[in-house]
Amino acid sequence: MKVKKYAAPTMNEAMKKVRTELGEDAVILNSKVTYTGGFIGLFKKKMIEVIAAIDPEVASEKLEISRVRSKAMSPSLTQKEYEKKTEFEPTRMVESELKELKQMISTLKSKNQFEKFHDVVQEILLYLKKHEVNDSALYLLGDELEKKIPNHSLPHEGIEEWAMKEVKEFLHHHLNGIEMGGISYSRKYINVIGPTGVGKTTTLAKMAAEAVIEKRMKIAFITTDTYRIAAIEQLKTYAGLLNVPVEVVYKMEDFKKAIDKFVDYDHVFIDTAGRNFREKKYVEDLRSIIDFNQQMETFLVLSFTSKENDMREIISQFSPIHIDRFIFTKLDETSSYGSMINLMSETGIGAAYVTNGQDVPEDIKEMNVDEIVRLLMKGFCHERSSI
């Protein structure tokens, strides 16, 4: 990859220089206005600075493709011969290089998109962007932080402490009115739903362990996960450790018998099957087995390792069921937590817990805004302290 900087009085002249030296396949990565020369701040000359790039291999391959096409279209070749000759064009190589260029451009844009803000504010915003906090929230935060730096001077206290304090204040306002925290224990039935592979059964066991060990409550388990024998055995193992009963239900009639059986219990924890979240039939099956009209607190379990758009689709698929709060799992398998803030802000649904391992009941943490900020900003403090 050949990258070069050019300067000229106008954009047209700068582009001429780029084309002359790098050719028509050059890609403009960045451009800006600069000022040079002058005397004691006067008579400065305006210049256009352009950063352009070209990959010699891509240019060479395009030339070779052109030669193949030219030769293939000669009168001596039939259409079939032409198609056979061109089907091996190295388009994959070209597409790969173009993707690399797009990534470079995206990186440059992310570095420049906050340039209107103070250097300290830019540092905070770029850090949060790495955590995939969405741009709309970042610009709002940037505007708020700018107001807090008098005359664009550095804050008096340490930057890390100042950043923690201001981000916390912003998120308290940004997520205002969204209910956070774990089980309310105001409803008898506690239900976890979600797609396959997010760790619903283990998460349910962690929540149940808190109720039994810390709250000294009398609880029971119901499972509708009859698709995987291992899931039933897993829940029975947890039930044995906690010394609580388990009922396996296959249809609504079984569910009603189970709740009648557990009428004298404080709370009943319900485990559900994980299925392909793109199948609407899965949600319909849930509603045909579980009576959601009961006094029920429902948690949708999402994995931090999922793509944010996939999580949005999961939320949409489960929208026919009332969701009280989210639980985010596999915290220990990622370093980006911004999706949690984005989804809460978009849906108005708060976070109950995050989990960060398989140990029951240890690897679970109840969430509130202060805990979210601590989780999000601990890397920022670490990065700055290591500089």
N, C-alpha and C positions, 0 to 999 in steps of 0.2 A: 504494500500500500504506500503510494507516494503522496505526501501531504505538503502543500506549499502555501506561503502567504504572499499576497500581491497587494500593492497599493497604487492608486491612481486618482486623479482629480475627480473623475466621474465613474459611475458604475459601468457604463458602456466601455470605457477605456480599460477598466479592470477586467471585464469579461473578455475583451480582445486579447489581453495578456494571458489569461487562463487558457483560452482556446488555442492560441499560438503555441504555447509550451506544452499543455497537457492534452489538447485535442477536444473533440466534441463530446467525448464520453466522461469528461470531468464532472464531478459532483461538488456543488457549493455547500460547504459545511456550516459556514458562518460569515456574516458581513456586518460591518459597523462603521460609523463615522469617527474619524480621529482628527486631531489637529497637531500640526508640526511647525517647528520654527518659531518665529516671532521674537519680539524684544520686550522684556519685562512684562510679559502677559499680553502684549499688543501685536497686531499684524500676523496672527497665526494663520496658517494655510490649512483649509479644510481638505481632507483626503478620505477616500473610501478604501477601507481595508477588507480584503476578501481572503478567506481560507478555503482552498479547493483541494480535492483529492482525486486520484486516479489509481486504479490497480492495473499495472502493466499486463498481468496475466489475463484479466477480463478483456482489456482492449485487444490483446493478441487473439483471444478466442473469438471475439466478435469479428475480427478481420478474417479468421479462418472460416467462420460460419458463412460470411459473405462470399468467400472464394468458393466454398462447397456449393452454395446456392447458385452462384453464377455458372459454375461448371455443370451443375445438375440440370439447369434449365436450357442447356445447349440443345440444338435441334437433333443431335444424335441420340438423346436419351428419351425413353418413353416415360409416361407419367408414373408408372409403377416403379421404374428404375429410379426416378427422381425421389419418390416417397421413401424407397429403401435407402437411398443415399443420405437423405436428410434426417432419418429417424434416430440417428446416433449423435445428433448435435449435442454438444455438452451444455445443455440448458441448466442442468442441476448445479453445475459449477457457477454459472452466471447468477442463478437465483440465490445461491449461498452467499456470494460476494455482495449482492444487492442487499440481502438481509443484514450483513455485517455493516454496510454503509448506513442503513436505516438506524441500526442500534447506535452507531457513532453519532448520528445526527440527533437522535433522541437524548443521548447523554449530554451533548452540548446544549440542547434546548433546556434540559432540566437545570443545568448550571446557570443559565442566563435568565430563566423565567422569573427569578426572585431578585433580579439586579436592582430593582427600584428600592429595595429595603436596605436598611443598615447592615453592615457586615455581620454583626452579632445575630441579628434576626435571620439573615440568610443562612447562617450556620445551623440555627435551630430548625428552620423550615426544610433545608436539604436533608438533615438527619431524619426528620419525620417523614419526608417523602420516600426515603429508603425503606421505611417501615410501611409504605404503601397507604399512608393517610391520604385521602383524596384532595385534589387541588383546591376545591371550593372551600373546604375547611382550612386549608393552609393559608389561603389568601385572607380569610377572615382573621385567622390568628396573627398573620403578619401585620395587618392593619392595627390590631390591638396592641401588639408588641411595640410597634413604632411610636404609639402614643405614650408608652411607658418609658421611653428613653429620652429624657429632657435634652433638647438641643442636639440630638443625635450623639450624645456622649455615652460612654460605657457605663453600665450600672455600677454603683459603688461596691455592692457585695459581690461575691464570686459569681461568675457567669452561670455555673452549673446550678447553684442554689436559686439564682434569679430565674433561670429557665424553668426549673421544676415548679417554682411558685406561680409563675405566670401561665404556664401550660395547664396547671391544675385549675387555676381560676377560670381560664378559658373553657376547659372541658366541663366544669361545673355548670357554666352558663350554656354551653353548646348542647349538653345532654340533659338540661333541666327538664324535670317532669317525667323522665324515663325511669321506671322502677328497676332498681338493682337489688342484688342480694340473693341469698339462698332460699331454701324452703321456708315458706311462711308458717307452715303447720296450722293454717286456718282452715284447710280442707282435708278431708280424710284420705282421699286417693291422690297419690303422687305418681305421675306417669312420665316416662321418657320415650320420645319418638325420634326418628331420624333415619338416614340412609344406612346402608351396610358399611361396616368397617370403621365406624367412628368411635366405637368403644362404649356403646350404650349400657351393656350389661355390667361392665366393670364400674362405670360411673354410677349406675343405680346402686350397686353394692356399697360404694363409698358413701353415698348419701344415706343409705339405710344404716350403715355402721355408726354414723354420727347420731342418728335418732336412737339407736339402741344403747350405745356406749356412753354418749355425753348427755342425751336427753332422758335416758332411762324409760323409753317408750316401748309399748307392746306393739310390735309390727308383724306384718306377714307379706309374702311375695305372691304375685300373680304373674305368669308369663304367657304371652301369646305367640312366642317364638317357637313354633312347632316345625319350622323349616329346617332347623339345624339341631340335631340331637346334642351336639357338643354344647350349644348355648343353654339347653335345659340342664345339662350336667354341671355346667359352670355355675349357673344360678343356684342349683341344689348344693354345690360345694360351699358357696358363700352363706347360704341359709343354714347349713350345718354348723359353720363356724360361729354364726350369730345366734344359733339355737332358735330359729324361727321357721314356721311352716311355709310350704310352697304349693300352689295349685297351678296346674297346666290347663289352659282353656283353648278349645278349638272353635267354639261358636258362641253366640250371644247367650244362649241358654246356659252354657258352662260358666260364663262370666257371672251371670246373675246368681247361680248356685254358689260360686266362690265368694261373692260379696255377702251373701246370706251367712255363709260359714264364718266369715271374719267380722261379723256385725259387732262383736265386743272388743275388737282391736282398736288401738288408737289411730294407726295409719296403715294403709295398704300400698305397697310399692309395686308398680306395674311395669314389666319389661315387654318390649314389643320387638317384632322381627325386623331385621334390616333387609330392605329390598332395593332394587334399582329405583332411584328417586325419580327417574323420568317416566316411570309407569304410574299413571293416575289410578290404575286399578288397585295399587298397593294402599293408597289412602282410603279408597272405598272399602277395601277389605278390613282395614283397621276399624272403620266406623260400623262395620257389620258385626264385629266381635266385641268391641269395647263400648260401653254405654257412657258417652262423654257428657250426658246430662247429669251424671252424678256430681257430687262436690269434688271436683278434680282440679289439681294444679299440674299443668302440662309443660314440660321442658323439651325444647327442640335441641338435639345434640348436633353440633357442627364441628368439623375438624379444621384446625389451623392449617393443615397441609393441603386443604382443598383450594381450588382457585376461587377467587371472590365471586366471579360470575356464576360458577357452579353453586356456590352457597346461596346466591340470590334465587337461582332456579329451584333449589331445594325448599327455600322459604315459600316460594310461590306455590309449589306443589302441595305443601302442607297447610296452605292458607285456609282450606275449608275447616280445619281444626283450630280452635282457639289456642294460641301459644302464649303462655305467661312470660317466660323468659328463655334466653338462650343459654346453653352450656357449650363452651369451647374446649375441645380436647386436643391432645398431642402438642401442648405448648413446648415441650422439650424437643420437638422435631422441627422447629422453625425458629427464625430470628425476626420475623415480621409480624407485627400485631395490629397494624393499622386497619385491617379488614374488620376487626371487632368494632372499632369506633364507627367506621363507615356504615356498617349494617345496622347498628343501633340507631344512628342518626337518621337513616333512611326509613326504617320501619317503626321507630318509636318503641321497640322491644328491647329491654335491658338484658344485661348479662347476670346470670346467677352464680356460676362458678367457671373456673378454668381448671383443667387437670394436666398434670405434667409427668405422668408415669403410670405404671401398672399396680403399684403397691396400694393395698386397701388396709386402712382407710386414709393413709398419709397423703397421697399425691393428689390432693384436691384443695382448691383455695376459693373462698367466697369472694365475690367481686363487688367493688364500689368504685366511685370515680377516683378516689385517692389511690387505691390499689392499681387501677388501670394506668394512672400517671406514673406510679413507681415502676411498674412493669415496662412501660413504654420508654421512659427516660433514663433508666439505669444504664443503658448502653451509651447514651450521650455523656453522662458523667464519667463513665469509664474511659471513653475515647479521649475526652479532654484531659483527664488526669494522666493519661499515658503519653500525651504530647510533650 
